[in-house]
């Protein structure tokens, strides 16, 4: 008899690892800069989701905002606030850094007329 | 790509997933789905003052951040220096993008901006004030309810990009949302953050008592300085409220600059699509 809860939990974690691997593969192996940027956002979002999952409590997790519960219930049931605090800054900073990368890519395209790294590599002068 | 490289990539991909799974199964990432780490439990039991008083007794105030929102207390109190330097990264990213686009002047308007259909424009005119109100609420209640400066800044940054898509970039510029003004408000937010962080130190130099950088409530060893936890009877959690407000300004106007610079004027796109020409090649 398969425990369906364990199966779903394992499946979620493995799917996140797989998505992170695909993102890493795209950054390394795809020659076009646009696809590299898309892969980078996939990788970043997957790592954020994994961090949130690490702090999650499955049966009976409540948000880490105190609303007047008994203290034992709050500390005993609330999800881990630390990954959430790290991820919320990482999302906004990641968006700013992604925009900077997009600016650089756009400027590269306007100057060289291509974003294919195989062609950019051959440019001289 | 040759066949050997394809196989090697697939094997590497599977090896990464297998290695991560092995690490997670061996407990390298801590417990999944049940229980929290002791650091998280410490934050949960000290950030809200009511719980800290019960857990730690009368000495609780030196460890509490006086905020029922534990995530925001971690962001701006317990791990405040992390967030301070994250803001520095944000500042550098935006300054880098602005520096790449220096000297690219805004094109001159030839005819009034038209935008999408009247229905979309009317709906957007209702939605934008709601968006701004929600963002302000997220920022100003960030120490009480889920939210804070970063989330509110990202929520408000949606407004300029919707206006650019529905109306045009020219509409935003005509209503006074220019790059220079956005840079001014972003810098004001950053200076505000730096001031709130340094006020304990300035106070320490003036009064001769001890105080830490980024101190919110009094800490053991620096009892003399403390931001007010309540203002006129309302809980503002000391420096957290001010830092949320300034980060809100910095993030929202920082993204506004980037969206203003990266978008292309409607007239330019239209004339390029109809006529084409030398100056259109760079788009």
Interface residues (C-beta under 8 A of the other chain):
Chain A: X9 X13 X14 X17 X18 X20 X21 X22 X24 X25 X29 X53 X54 X55 X56 X57 X58 X59 X63 X64 X65 X66 X67 X68 X71 X74 X75 X78 X79 X80 X81 X82 X84 X85 X86 X88 X89 X91 X92 X93 X95 X96 X97 X99 X100 X102 X103 X104 X106 X107 X110 X113
Chain B: X1 X9 X12 X13 X14 X16 X17 X20 X21 X24 X29 X30 X32 X33 X34 X35 X36 X37 X39 X40 X41 X43 X44 X45 X47 X48 X50 X51 X54 X55 X68 X69 X70 X71 X72 X74 X75 X79 X82 X83 X86 X89 X90 X93 X94 X96 X97 X100 X101 X145 X146 X148 X150 X151 X153 X154 X251 X254 X255 X258 X261 X262 X281 X282
